[in-house]
């Protein structure tokens, strides 16, 4: 999926579309609100929690190897 995003982004830029980075304060708020939503969904649905925990554990392992810049 990431590879497809890179191809699509290049196609947009080649057509003259401007891209911008989300401001840090907006990104932080988005992450905060997503955390609230995920916690609520985990509390309501054990299958969701199992999937979320699996994804989060993968993320922790991945970032331990390749941390964010």
N, C-alpha and C positions, 0 to 999 in steps of 0.2 A: 504494500500500500504506500509506503514512503517513497519508493521508487516511482510509482505512478504519480504521486503528488509532485515530485520534482519535474517530471516530464510535463505535467499539466501546467505547472507554474511557468516553466520556460515558454510554453505555447501562449499563455496569457501575456507574458512580458513581450514576446515577439509580436503580438498584436497591438502593443501599445498600452497595455494595462499597467498602471502604477501599483506598486506594492508598498506597504508600510508595516512596521513592527508595532504590535500592540504596546501601548505605554505600560510601564512596570506596575503602576498603581492599579490599572484596569486588570492586568494579568493576575496580580495578587488577589484582587477581589473575586475574580472568576474562579481561581483555585479555592479560595475560602468557601464560596457558595457551592461549588461542586462537592467539597468535602462534607458540607451539611447535607446535601442531597444524598450522597452515597451513604452516609451514616444512617439517615432515615430509612433508606431502602434496605440496608443491611439489617436494621432492627425489625423490619416488617417481613423479610423473606430470607429464610436460611439458605436457600439455593443461591440467591443473589449474593449473600455474604460469603459463601464458599467461593464463588467466582471472583468476587471483588478481592478477597484475601489472596487468591492465586495470582491475580494480576498485580496486586500491590507487592507481593513477594518477588515476582519477576522484576518489577520496576526497581526494587531495592537492590537486587542482585546485579541488574544491568548498570545501575548508576554507581555501584561500588566499583565496577570495572571501567565504565566510561562516564565519569561525573559530568554534570552540566558545566558549561563554561561560565 
